[in-house]
Amino acid sequence: MNIRSFIIRAWNRYGIRRQLIINSGDTPPSNLKSRNLYLAQEDEENWAVAFNCPCGCGDRIELQLLPELSPNWQLINERKKYPTLHPSIWRKNGCKSHFWIKRGHVHWCKP
C-alpha cells in the first residue's frame, strides 16, 4: 500500500463521517459531493443510494435498495444522519475496492 492509499483509507475510517442527503424522486442526483451519500426516496420508499467511491478513483457507485431487485442493499440511518449499508460493497470492475459503510465511516476489507 502506498502512502496516498494509506492516507485516504485512514481519513475515510477516522475522519468526518459521511452524511445522508435525501433526494425526492426515484433516482439520485447527477452531481455528487465527495463525502455524502444521496438517497433517492419517493413516497417514503427508498429506491437507491449513490455516492463517490471512497478510494479516490472518482467513480460513482449506485446501489439499489428495493427488496424485489437483486442485488440489493439495506440502508440503516442512525439518528437520521449517519448511514450504514449492508452488505459490504465490493467493486468487481474499476478500482476493485471492497468496503463497508458503518455509521458514516468507511471500513476497508482486507485484501
DSSP file (Angstrom, degrees, kcal/mol; ACC not computed):
  #  RESIDUE AA STRUCTURE BP1 BP2  ACC     N-H-->O    O-->H-N    N-H-->O    O-->H-N    TCO  KAPPA ALPHA  PHI   PSI    X-CA   Y-CA   Z-CA
    1    1 A M              0   0    0      0, 0.0     2,-0.1     0, 0.0     0, 0.0   0.000 360.0 360.0 360.0 129.4    0.0    0.0    0.0
    2    2 A N     >  -     0   0    0      1,-0.1     4,-2.1     4,-0.0     5,-0.1  -0.344 360.0-102.4 -83.6 170.9    1.4    3.4   -1.0
    3    3 A I  H  > S+     0   0    0      1,-0.2     4,-2.4     2,-0.2     5,-0.2   0.848 119.6  55.4 -63.5 -36.3    1.3    6.5    1.2
    4    4 A R  H  > S+     0   0    0      2,-0.2     4,-2.4     1,-0.2    -1,-0.2   0.937 109.7  46.1 -62.5 -46.8   -1.6    8.0   -0.7
    5    5 A S  H  > S+     0   0    0      1,-0.2     4,-2.6     2,-0.2     5,-0.2   0.897 111.4  52.9 -62.3 -40.5   -3.8    5.0   -0.2
    6    6 A F  H  X S+     0   0    0     -4,-2.1     4,-2.4     2,-0.2    -1,-0.2   0.925 110.8  46.1 -60.9 -45.4   -2.9    4.8    3.4
    7    7 A I  H  X S+     0   0    0     -4,-2.4     4,-2.6     2,-0.2     5,-0.2   0.916 113.2  49.1 -65.8 -43.4   -3.9    8.5    4.0
    8    8 A I  H  X S+     0   0    0     -4,-2.4     4,-2.5     1,-0.2    -2,-0.2   0.931 113.4  46.8 -61.6 -45.8   -7.2    8.1    2.1
    9    9 A R  H  X S+     0   0    0     -4,-2.6     4,-1.8     2,-0.2    -2,-0.2   0.899 113.3  48.2 -65.1 -40.6   -8.1    4.9    4.0
   10   10 A A  H  X S+     0   0    0     -4,-2.4     4,-2.9    -5,-0.2     5,-0.4   0.918 112.5  48.8 -65.7 -42.8   -7.2    6.5    7.4
   11   11 A W  H  X S+     0   0    0     -4,-2.6     4,-2.5     1,-0.2    -2,-0.2   0.915 111.6  49.6 -62.8 -43.2   -9.2    9.6    6.5
   12   12 A N  H  < S+     0   0    0     -4,-2.5    94,-1.7    -5,-0.2    -1,-0.2   0.853 117.2  41.7 -63.8 -34.0  -12.2    7.5    5.4
   13   13 A R  H  < S+     0   0    0     -4,-1.8    -2,-0.2    92,-0.2    -1,-0.2   0.884 133.1  16.5 -81.3 -40.3  -12.1    5.5    8.6
   14   14 A Y  H  < S+     0   0    0     -4,-2.9    -3,-0.2    -5,-0.2    -2,-0.2   0.508 107.3  85.9-115.9  -6.8  -11.4    8.2   11.2
   15   15 A G  S  < S-     0   0    0     -4,-2.5    -3,-0.1    -5,-0.4     2,-0.1   0.198  94.3 -34.1 -79.6-158.5  -12.2   11.5    9.5
   16   16 A I  S    S-     0   0    0      1,-0.1    -1,-0.2    89,-0.0     2,-0.0  -0.360  71.9-111.9 -62.3 135.8  -15.5   13.3    9.2
   17   17 A R        -     0   0    0     -3,-0.1     2,-0.2     1,-0.1    88,-0.2  -0.341  27.9-110.3 -69.3 149.9  -18.5   10.9    8.9
   18   18 A R        -     0   0    0     86,-3.0     2,-0.3    -6,-0.1    18,-0.2  -0.587  34.3-146.5 -76.0 142.3  -20.4   10.7    5.7
   19   19 A Q  E     -a   36   0A   0     16,-0.7    18,-2.8    -2,-0.2     2,-0.5  -0.796  10.7-119.4-112.2 156.4  -23.9   12.1    5.9
   20   20 A L  E     -a   37   0A   0     61,-1.5     2,-0.5    -2,-0.3    18,-0.2  -0.832  22.0-165.4 -97.2 125.5  -27.1   11.0    4.2
   21   21 A I  E     -a   38   0A   0     16,-3.2    18,-2.8    -2,-0.5     2,-0.5  -0.953  15.3-140.4-109.9 123.3  -28.8   13.6    1.9
   22   22 A I  E     -a   39   0A   0     -2,-0.5     2,-0.5    16,-0.2    18,-0.2  -0.730  16.3-167.5 -90.3 128.6  -32.4   12.7    0.9
   23   23 A N  E     -a   40   0A   0     16,-3.6    18,-2.6    -2,-0.5     2,-0.3  -0.963  20.5-127.2-116.2 125.2  -33.4   13.4   -2.7
   24   24 A S  E    S+a   41   0A   0     -2,-0.5    18,-0.2    16,-0.2     2,-0.2  -0.556  72.7  47.7 -73.4 132.3  -37.0   13.3   -3.8
   25   25 A G  S    S-     0   0    0     16,-2.0    22,-0.2    -2,-0.3    -2,-0.1  -0.587  96.4 -78.3 124.1 172.9  -37.6   11.1   -6.8
   26   26 A D  S    S+     0   0    0     -2,-0.2    14,-0.1    14,-0.1    -1,-0.1   0.409 107.9  53.5 -93.4   3.7  -36.6    7.6   -7.9
   27   27 A T  S    S-     0   0    0     -3,-0.1    14,-0.2    14,-0.1     3,-0.1  -0.993  83.1-116.0-135.0 145.2  -33.0    8.5   -9.0
   28   28 A P        -     0   0    0      0, 0.0    12,-0.1     0, 0.0     4,-0.1  -0.293  48.2 -84.7 -69.6 162.9  -30.2   10.1   -7.1
   29   29 A P        -     0   0    0      0, 0.0     9,-0.1     0, 0.0    11,-0.0  -0.218  30.6-125.2 -65.7 160.6  -28.9   13.5   -8.4
   30   30 A S  S    S+     0   0    0      1,-0.1     2,-0.6    -3,-0.1     0, 0.0   0.826  95.4  61.3 -78.8 -31.5  -26.3   13.6  -11.1
   31   31 A N  S    S-     0   0    0      2,-0.0     2,-0.4     0, 0.0    -1,-0.1  -0.870  70.5-171.5-100.7 121.6  -23.7   15.7   -9.2
   32   32 A L        -     0   0    0     -2,-0.6     2,-0.2    -4,-0.1    19,-0.1  -0.923  19.2-133.5-115.0 134.3  -22.5   14.1   -6.0
   33   33 A K    >   -     0   0    0     -2,-0.4     3,-1.2     1,-0.1    19,-0.4  -0.599  32.2-111.8 -81.6 150.4  -20.3   15.8   -3.4
   34   34 A S  T 3  S+     0   0    0      1,-0.3    18,-0.3    -2,-0.2    -1,-0.1   0.776 106.3  34.5 -60.3 -36.8  -17.4   13.6   -2.3
   35   35 A R  T 3  S+     0   0    0     16,-0.1   -16,-0.7   -18,-0.1     2,-0.3   0.353 100.0  89.3-105.4   8.3  -18.3   12.7    1.3
   36   36 A N  E <   -a   19   0A   0     -3,-1.2    16,-0.4   -18,-0.2     2,-0.4  -0.734  60.7-144.1-105.5 154.0  -22.1   12.5    1.1
   37   37 A L  E     -a   20   0A   0    -18,-2.8   -16,-3.2    -2,-0.3     2,-0.5  -0.951  18.6-147.5-108.9 136.5  -24.5    9.6    0.4
   38   38 A Y  E     -aB  21  50A   0     12,-2.9    12,-2.3    -2,-0.4     2,-0.5  -0.922   6.1-156.3-112.5 121.6  -27.6   10.5   -1.6
   39   39 A L  E     -aB  22  49A   0    -18,-2.8   -16,-3.6    -2,-0.5     2,-0.7  -0.845   7.2-148.0 -98.8 124.1  -30.8    8.6   -1.0
   40   40 A A  E     +aB  23  48A   0      8,-3.2     7,-3.1    -2,-0.5     8,-1.0  -0.838  30.0 172.9 -88.8 117.5  -33.4    8.5   -3.8
   41   41 A Q  E     -aB  24  46A   0    -18,-2.6   -16,-2.0    -2,-0.7     2,-0.4  -0.992  16.0-178.9-133.8 131.1  -36.7    8.4   -2.0
   42   42 A E  E >  S- B   0  45A   0      3,-2.3     3,-1.7    -2,-0.4   -18,-0.0  -0.991  75.0 -11.7-132.7 126.3  -40.2    8.6   -3.3
   43   43 A D  T 3  S-     0   0    0     -2,-0.4    -1,-0.1     1,-0.3     3,-0.1   0.905 127.9 -55.5  51.8  47.4  -43.4    8.5   -1.2
   44   44 A E  T 3  S+     0   0    0      1,-0.2     2,-0.5    -3,-0.1    -1,-0.3   0.564 112.8 122.5  65.3   9.9  -41.3    7.3    1.9
   45   45 A E  E <   -B   42   0A   0     -3,-1.7    -3,-2.3    21,-0.0     2,-0.4  -0.911  60.7-134.4-105.8 126.1  -40.0    4.4   -0.2
   46   46 A N  E     +B   41   0A   0     -2,-0.5    -5,-0.2    -5,-0.2     3,-0.1  -0.652  29.3 169.9 -79.9 126.5  -36.2    4.1   -0.5
   47   47 A W  E     -     0   0A   0     -7,-3.1    18,-2.9    -2,-0.4    19,-0.9   0.855  56.0 -20.0-102.0 -52.3  -35.1    3.3   -4.1
   48   48 A A  E     -BC  40  64A   0     -8,-1.0    -8,-3.2    16,-0.3     2,-0.4  -0.980  46.4-140.3-156.4 161.0  -31.4    3.7   -4.4
   49   49 A V  E     -BC  39  63A   0     14,-2.3    14,-3.1    -2,-0.3     2,-0.3  -0.992  20.3-170.1-128.6 139.6  -28.3    5.3   -2.7
   50   50 A A  E     +BC  38  62A   0    -12,-2.3   -12,-2.9    -2,-0.4     2,-0.3  -0.963  14.2 150.0-131.9 147.1  -25.4    6.9   -4.6
   51   51 A F  E     - C   0  61A   0     10,-2.2    10,-3.3    -2,-0.3     2,-0.3  -0.972  46.6 -90.7-162.9 165.0  -22.0    8.1   -3.6
   52   52 A N  E     - C   0  60A   0    -16,-0.4     8,-0.2   -19,-0.4     7,-0.1  -0.647  56.0 -93.5 -82.9 142.7  -18.5    8.6   -5.0
   53   53 A C    > > -     0   0    0      6,-3.2     3,-1.3    -2,-0.3     5,-0.5  -0.321  30.3-139.6 -56.7 130.3  -16.1    5.7   -4.4
   54   54 A P  T 3 5S+     0   0    0      0, 0.0    -1,-0.2     0, 0.0   -42,-0.1   0.592  91.9  77.2 -72.9  -8.6  -14.2    6.3   -1.2
   55   55 A C  T 3 5S-     0   0    0      1,-0.1   -47,-0.1   -43,-0.0   -46,-0.1   0.695 109.3-113.3 -73.6 -16.3  -10.9    5.0   -2.6
   56   56 A G  T < 5S+     0   0    0     -3,-1.3    -1,-0.1     3,-0.1    -3,-0.0   0.459  83.3 122.2  99.7   2.1  -10.5    8.3   -4.5
   57   57 A C  T   5S-     0   0    0      1,-0.1    37,-0.0     2,-0.1    -5,-0.0   0.722  74.4-127.5 -71.0 -19.4  -10.8    6.9   -8.1
   58   58 A G      < +     0   0    0     -5,-0.5     2,-0.1     1,-0.3    -1,-0.1   0.416  57.4 144.2  90.5  -1.8  -13.8    9.3   -8.7
   59   59 A D        -     0   0    0     -7,-0.1    -6,-3.2     1,-0.1     2,-0.4  -0.410  49.5-123.2 -72.2 147.8  -16.2    6.6   -9.9
   60   60 A R  E     -C   52   0A   0     -8,-0.2     2,-0.5    -2,-0.1    -8,-0.2  -0.753  21.5-158.5 -89.1 134.9  -19.9    6.9   -9.0
   61   61 A I  E     -C   51   0A   0    -10,-3.3   -10,-2.2    -2,-0.4     2,-0.4  -0.970   9.1-176.0-115.5 128.4  -21.4    4.0   -7.1
   62   62 A E  E     -C   50   0A   0     -2,-0.5     2,-0.4   -12,-0.2   -12,-0.2  -0.989   4.7-168.7-127.4 123.4  -25.2    3.5   -7.2
   63   63 A L  E     -C   49   0A   0    -14,-3.1   -14,-2.3    -2,-0.4     2,-0.3  -0.920  19.4-127.1-117.1 135.2  -26.8    0.7   -5.1
   64   64 A Q  E     -C   48   0A   0     -2,-0.4     9,-2.5     7,-0.3   -16,-0.3  -0.590  19.6-176.1 -80.0 138.7  -30.4   -0.5   -5.3
   65   65 A L        +     0   0    0    -18,-2.9   -17,-0.2    -2,-0.3    10,-0.1   0.501  46.9 111.7-110.8  -9.9  -32.4   -0.6   -2.1
   66   66 A L    >   -     0   0    0    -19,-0.9     3,-1.6     1,-0.1   -19,-0.1  -0.516  63.4-142.1 -70.9 127.8  -35.7   -2.1   -3.3
   67   67 A P  T 3  S+     0   0    0      0, 0.0    -1,-0.1     0, 0.0     5,-0.1   0.744  96.6  61.6 -64.7 -23.3  -36.0   -5.7   -1.8
   68   68 A E  T 3  S+     0   0    0      3,-0.0     2,-0.2     2,-0.0    -2,-0.1   0.592  93.9  79.0 -80.5  -8.2  -37.5   -7.1   -5.0
   69   69 A L  S <  S-     0   0    0     -3,-1.6     3,-0.0     2,-0.0     0, 0.0  -0.656  82.6-111.5 -97.1 156.1  -34.4   -6.3   -7.0
   70   70 A S  S    S+     0   0    0     -2,-0.2     2,-0.1     1,-0.2    -2,-0.0  -0.994  95.2  26.3-137.1 130.0  -31.2   -8.3   -7.0
   71   71 A P  S    S+     0   0    0      0, 0.0     2,-0.3     0, 0.0    -7,-0.3   0.612  87.2 161.1 -77.0 160.9  -28.6   -7.5   -5.8
   72   72 A N        -     0   0    0     -2,-0.1     2,-0.3    -7,-0.1    -7,-0.2  -0.962  25.4-144.6-141.9 161.4  -29.9   -5.0   -3.2
   73   73 A W        -     0   0    0     -9,-2.5     2,-0.5    -2,-0.3    15,-0.0  -0.833  14.1-127.5-123.0 160.4  -28.6   -3.4   -0.1
   74   74 A Q  E     -D   86   0B   0     12,-3.3    12,-2.1    -2,-0.3     2,-0.5  -0.933  18.8-151.8-110.3 132.3  -30.2   -2.4    3.2
   75   75 A L  E     -D   85   0B   0     -2,-0.5     2,-0.5    10,-0.2    10,-0.2  -0.905   9.5-172.4-106.5 127.5  -29.8    1.2    4.5
   76   76 A I  E     -D   84   0B   0      8,-2.9     8,-2.5    -2,-0.5     2,-0.7  -0.986   6.6-162.8-116.8 126.2  -29.9    1.9    8.2
   77   77 A N  E >   -D   83   0B   0     -2,-0.5     3,-1.2     6,-0.2     2,-0.3  -0.840   7.4-155.8-117.0  94.7  -29.9    5.6    9.0
   78   78 A E  E >> S-D   82   0B   0      4,-1.6     3,-2.0    -2,-0.7     4,-1.9  -0.523  78.1  -9.4 -74.5 129.7  -29.0    6.2   12.6
   79   79 A R  T 34 S-     0   0    0     -2,-0.3    -1,-0.3     1,-0.3     0, 0.0   0.753 116.1 -79.9  54.9  27.3  -30.2    9.4   14.1
   80   80 A K  T <4 S+     0   0    0     -3,-1.2    -1,-0.3     1,-0.1    -2,-0.1   0.773 126.3  66.7  55.8  29.8  -31.3   10.4   10.6
   81   81 A K  T <4 S+     0   0    0     -3,-2.0   -61,-1.5     1,-0.2    -2,-0.2   0.583  81.7  56.7-141.8 -48.3  -27.7   11.4    9.9
   82   82 A Y  E  < S-D   78   0B   0     -4,-1.9    -4,-1.6   -63,-0.2    21,-0.2  -0.854  71.3-147.7-108.2 109.4  -25.1    8.7    9.7
   83   83 A P  E     -D   77   0B   0      0, 0.0    21,-2.7     0, 0.0     2,-0.4  -0.377  11.6-165.4 -81.1 150.5  -25.8    5.9    7.2
   84   84 A T  E     -D   76   0B   0     -8,-2.5    -8,-2.9    18,-0.2     2,-0.4  -0.998   8.8-159.0-126.7 133.9  -24.9    2.2    7.4
   85   85 A L  E     -DE  75 101B   0     16,-2.5    16,-0.6    -2,-0.4   -10,-0.2  -0.936  13.8-132.4-115.5 138.6  -25.2   -0.1    4.3
   86   86 A H  E    S+D   74   0B   0    -12,-2.1   -12,-3.3    -2,-0.4     2,-0.2  -0.999  74.1  27.4-136.3 133.4  -25.5   -3.8    4.4
   87   87 A P  E    S-     0   0B   0      0, 0.0   -13,-0.1     0, 0.0     0, 0.0   0.522  99.2 -91.0 -80.1-166.8  -23.9   -6.0    2.9
   88   88 A S  E     -     0   0B   0     -2,-0.2     2,-0.6    12,-0.1    12,-0.2  -0.158  34.5-116.9 -65.5 163.2  -20.5   -4.8    2.0
   89   89 A I  E     + E   0  99B   0     10,-3.3    10,-2.6    -4,-0.1     2,-0.5  -0.924  33.1 179.1-104.5 121.1  -19.7   -3.0   -1.3
   90   90 A W  E     - E   0  98B   0     -2,-0.6     2,-0.6     8,-0.2     8,-0.2  -0.934  18.1-148.2-127.7 107.2  -17.3   -5.0   -3.5
   91   91 A R        -     0   0    0      6,-3.1    -2,-0.0    -2,-0.5   -30,-0.0  -0.633  11.5-172.6 -78.5 119.0  -16.5   -3.4   -6.8
   92   92 A K  S    S+     0   0    0     -2,-0.6     2,-0.2     4,-0.1    -1,-0.2   0.714  72.3  40.6 -82.6 -22.5  -15.8   -6.1   -9.4
   93   93 A N  S >  S+     0   0    0      4,-0.1     3,-1.4     0, 0.0     2,-0.3  -0.721 108.0  12.6-119.1 169.7  -14.7   -3.6  -12.0
   94   94 A G  T 3  S+     0   0    0      1,-0.3     0, 0.0    -2,-0.2     0, 0.0  -0.480 132.1   1.6  70.1-125.7  -12.6   -0.4  -11.9
   95   95 A C  T 3  S-     0   0    0     -2,-0.3    -1,-0.3     1,-0.1    -3,-0.0   0.641  84.9-138.9 -75.1 -15.7  -10.7    0.0   -8.7
   96   96 A K    <   +     0   0    0     -3,-1.4    -2,-0.1     1,-0.2    -1,-0.1   0.765  37.0 173.7  62.2  28.5  -12.0   -3.3   -7.2
   97   97 A S        -     0   0    0     -4,-0.2    -6,-3.1    -7,-0.1     2,-0.4  -0.316  18.0-162.9 -64.4 149.2  -12.5   -1.7   -3.7
   98   98 A H  E     +E   90   0B   0     -8,-0.2    11,-2.5    11,-0.2     2,-0.3  -0.965  28.8 135.3-137.4 117.8  -14.2   -3.8   -1.0
   99   99 A F  E     -EF  89 108B   0    -10,-2.6   -10,-3.3    -2,-0.4     2,-0.3  -0.965  42.6-128.9-156.8 165.3  -15.6   -1.9    2.0
  100  100 A W  E     - F   0 107B   0      7,-2.6     7,-2.7    -2,-0.3     2,-0.5  -0.859  15.1-143.4-113.2 153.5  -18.4   -1.4    4.5
  101  101 A I  E     +EF  85 106B   0    -16,-0.6   -16,-2.5    -2,-0.3     2,-0.5  -0.974  27.7 173.3-117.2 114.7  -20.1    1.8    5.4
  102  102 A K  E >   - F   0 105B   0      3,-2.6     3,-2.3    -2,-0.5   -18,-0.2  -0.982  66.6 -20.7-127.5 121.9  -21.0    1.8    9.1
  103  103 A R  T 3  S-     0   0    0     -2,-0.5   -19,-0.2     1,-0.3    -1,-0.1   0.848 127.7 -50.9  49.3  40.4  -22.4    4.8   10.9
  104  104 A G  T 3  S+     0   0    0    -21,-2.7   -86,-3.0     1,-0.3     2,-0.3   0.353 117.2 107.4  85.8  -6.1  -21.0    7.1    8.2
  105  105 A H  E <   -F  102   0B   0     -3,-2.3    -3,-2.6   -88,-0.2     2,-0.5  -0.803  67.3-125.6-106.3 149.3  -17.4    5.7    8.3
  106  106 A V  E     -F  101   0B   0    -94,-1.7     2,-0.5    -2,-0.3    -5,-0.2  -0.799  20.4-165.9 -91.2 129.6  -15.8    3.5    5.6
  107  107 A H  E     -F  100   0B   0     -7,-2.7    -7,-2.6    -2,-0.5     2,-0.2  -0.970  15.3-141.9-116.3 115.3  -14.3    0.2    6.9
  108  108 A W  E     -F   99   0B   0     -2,-0.5     2,-0.3    -9,-0.2    -9,-0.2  -0.543   9.3-131.0 -81.3 139.0  -12.0   -1.4    4.4
  109  109 A C        -     0   0    0    -11,-2.5   -11,-0.2    -2,-0.2    -1,-0.1  -0.628  31.2-106.1 -82.6 145.8  -12.0   -5.1    3.9
  110  110 A K              0   0    0     -2,-0.3    -1,-0.1     1,-0.1   -11,-0.0  -0.517 360.0 360.0 -72.7 138.0   -8.6   -6.8    4.0
  111  111 A P              0   0    0      0, 0.0    -1,-0.1     0, 0.0    -2,-0.0   0.507 360.0 360.0 -70.2 360.0   -7.3   -7.9    0.5
